Each structure stands twice: as structure tokens, then as C-alpha cells.
Amino acid sequence: MKSSVNGYEALQQGLRYLLGRGVRKSEHKARAFLVQAAEADDATALSLASQMLAHGQGGPFDRATAFRYVQRAADLGNLDAIYSLGYYCLNGSMGNVGYTDEVLKQVTVPRDEAKGLELLKAAAAQGHGLAAYRIGEYYEERGAAN
């Protein structure tokens, strides 16, 4: 779905299709526009496209690109991406519930608890409630293991 729209316009179109605002809802079209905006280095689009690619929404799974996108979005300061990347690093995966083995083999996230906690704490400090919850969960599990 290449077009002459810029990253911001592609993000807006992607959101319209994702939410069905003024257009018929279409995950396929939303993903195409969000990927276009992500390739233009839009932090919000990078984060949203990452989730769609990681979960196979609107097209095939592409976890390798999803991981690259979430890393870039976090580098650009996107709060949801900082949380997601922290969670991935803490757990050493992008999740495995419902994924086929073929999808899981697409990308391995290096487990790095220190980096994961650092990212989660950064997200929590900026008001990301789920990041704060995950930090509590982490310490609770560590306490139960001792």
C-alpha cells in the first residue's frame, strides 16, 4: 500500500482503519499504513505496528521486524514501547501464548533482567501503570522463590 502520504498522514490513516473511524475497519489496511508510517520513523506508528506484526494482526506474523520496531520506538521515547521492550527483556521473549513454534522461532529476545527492570522502571516513572505492576510482580516472584 505505497502512497505519497508522509509518516504522520500514514499514521492517521492507519488509526482510522484500525479503529473504523470514518472508514470500514480493516486490520490489513491499518497495518499497511502503520508500517508505512513506522518506516518513516514515527514513534507511535513503530509501537503500534510492532504489536500488529508480533501478533499477526492484519497479516502474517513478523516478530523480527516487530522487535526491531519496538526497539526503535523505545529509543524515540514511546512510553508503550519502553514498557514492551522492558517486559520482553525481563522475560526473554515476546510472549508465547497461542503462538506456533514456527512463529516463536522468528526472534529470540535476549533475557536481560537488569535492562528489563531499568526499562520498566523508566516507564513506571513516567506513569505507565502496567510497568509498575510488572515490577511488583517480578519482585513478588523473586521473593516466593527464596
C-alpha positions as CSV (number, residue, x, y, z in Angstrom):
1,M,0.0,0.0,0.0
2,K,2.6,2.5,-1.0
3,S,1.4,6.0,-1.4
4,S,2.7,9.6,-1.4
5,V,1.4,10.3,2.1
6,N,4.0,11.3,4.8
7,G,4.6,9.4,8.0
8,Y,2.1,11.5,10.0
9,E,-0.6,11.1,7.4
10,A,0.1,7.4,7.2
11,L,-0.3,7.1,11.0
12,Q,-3.6,8.9,10.9
13,Q,-4.9,6.7,8.1
14,G,-3.7,3.6,9.9
15,L,-5.5,4.7,13.1
16,R,-8.7,5.4,11.1
17,Y,-8.7,1.8,9.7
18,L,-7.6,0.3,13.0
19,L,-10.5,2.0,14.8
20,G,-13.0,2.2,12.0
21,R,-13.3,6.0,12.2
22,G,-15.0,7.3,9.1
23,V,-13.9,4.1,7.2
24,R,-14.7,0.5,7.3
25,K,-12.5,-1.1,10.0
26,S,-9.6,-3.1,8.3
27,E,-6.7,-4.5,10.2
28,H,-5.0,-5.3,6.9
29,K,-5.2,-1.6,5.7
30,A,-4.3,-0.3,9.2
31,R,-1.2,-2.5,9.3
32,A,-0.1,-1.3,5.9
33,F,-0.4,2.3,6.8
34,L,1.1,1.9,10.2
35,V,4.1,0.0,8.7
36,Q,4.5,2.9,6.2
37,A,4.5,5.4,9.0
38,A,6.9,3.2,11.0
39,E,9.3,3.2,8.1
40,A,9.1,7.0,8.2
41,D,10.3,6.7,11.8
42,D,7.1,7.8,13.6
43,A,7.4,6.5,17.2
44,T,3.7,5.9,17.7
45,A,3.5,4.0,14.4
46,L,6.6,2.0,15.3
47,S,5.0,0.9,18.6
48,L,1.6,0.1,17.1
49,A,3.0,-1.7,14.0
50,S,5.2,-3.7,16.3
51,Q,2.2,-5.0,18.2
52,M,0.3,-5.8,15.0
53,L,3.3,-7.6,13.5
54,A,4.1,-9.5,16.7
55,H,0.5,-10.7,17.0
56,G,-0.2,-11.4,13.3
57,Q,-2.9,-8.8,13.1
58,G,-3.8,-7.8,9.5
59,G,-1.2,-10.1,8.0
60,P,1.4,-12.7,8.8
61,F,3.5,-12.8,11.9
62,D,6.8,-10.9,11.6
63,R,8.3,-10.9,15.0
64,A,11.8,-10.0,13.8
65,T,10.5,-6.7,12.3
66,A,8.3,-6.2,15.3
67,F,11.2,-6.4,17.7
68,R,13.3,-4.0,15.5
69,Y,10.3,-1.6,15.6
70,V,9.8,-1.8,19.3
71,Q,13.5,-1.1,19.9
72,R,13.4,2.0,17.7
73,A,10.2,3.3,19.2
74,A,11.7,2.9,22.7
75,D,14.8,4.7,21.5
76,L,12.5,7.6,20.4
77,G,10.8,7.7,23.8
78,N,7.5,6.0,23.1
79,L,6.2,5.0,26.6
80,D,4.3,1.9,25.5
81,A,7.4,0.7,23.6
82,I,9.7,1.3,26.6
83,Y,7.3,-0.8,28.6
84,S,7.1,-3.6,26.0
85,L,10.8,-3.7,25.4
86,G,11.4,-3.9,29.2
87,Y,8.9,-6.7,29.5
88,Y,10.4,-8.6,26.6
89,C,13.9,-8.3,28.1
90,L,12.8,-9.2,31.5
91,N,11.2,-12.4,30.2
92,G,13.5,-13.2,27.4
93,S,10.6,-13.5,24.9
94,M,7.9,-11.5,23.1
95,G,5.4,-13.9,24.7
96,N,4.4,-17.4,23.8
97,V,0.7,-17.8,24.5
98,G,-1.0,-19.1,21.4
99,Y,2.0,-18.8,19.0
100,T,3.1,-21.7,16.9
101,D,6.6,-23.0,17.2
102,E,7.4,-21.5,13.8
103,V,6.4,-18.1,14.9
104,L,8.3,-18.4,18.2
105,K,11.5,-19.2,16.2
106,Q,11.3,-15.9,14.3
107,V,13.1,-13.9,17.0
108,T,14.7,-14.7,20.3
109,V,14.8,-11.8,22.8
110,P,18.0,-12.0,24.9
111,R,17.0,-12.2,28.5
112,D,18.4,-9.3,30.4
113,E,16.8,-8.8,33.7
114,A,18.8,-5.7,34.6
115,K,17.9,-4.0,31.3
116,G,14.3,-5.1,31.5
117,L,13.9,-3.7,35.1
118,E,15.6,-0.5,34.0
119,L,13.2,0.0,31.2
120,L,10.1,-1.0,33.3
121,K,11.2,1.4,36.0
122,A,11.7,4.2,33.4
123,A,8.2,3.5,32.0
124,A,6.7,3.4,35.6
125,A,8.4,6.7,36.5
126,Q,6.6,8.3,33.5
127,G,3.2,7.0,34.7
128,H,2.9,3.6,32.9
129,G,0.7,1.7,35.4
130,L,1.2,-1.7,33.9
131,A,5.0,-1.3,34.1
132,A,4.7,-0.6,37.8
133,Y,2.5,-3.7,38.2
134,R,5.1,-5.9,36.3
135,I,7.9,-4.6,38.6
136,G,5.8,-5.6,41.6
137,E,5.1,-9.0,40.0
138,Y,8.8,-9.5,39.4
139,Y,9.8,-8.8,43.0
140,E,6.9,-10.9,44.3
141,E,8.0,-13.9,42.2
142,R,11.6,-13.5,43.4
143,G,10.5,-13.4,47.0
144,A,8.4,-16.5,46.6
145,A,11.4,-18.3,45.0
146,N,13.6,-17.7,48.1
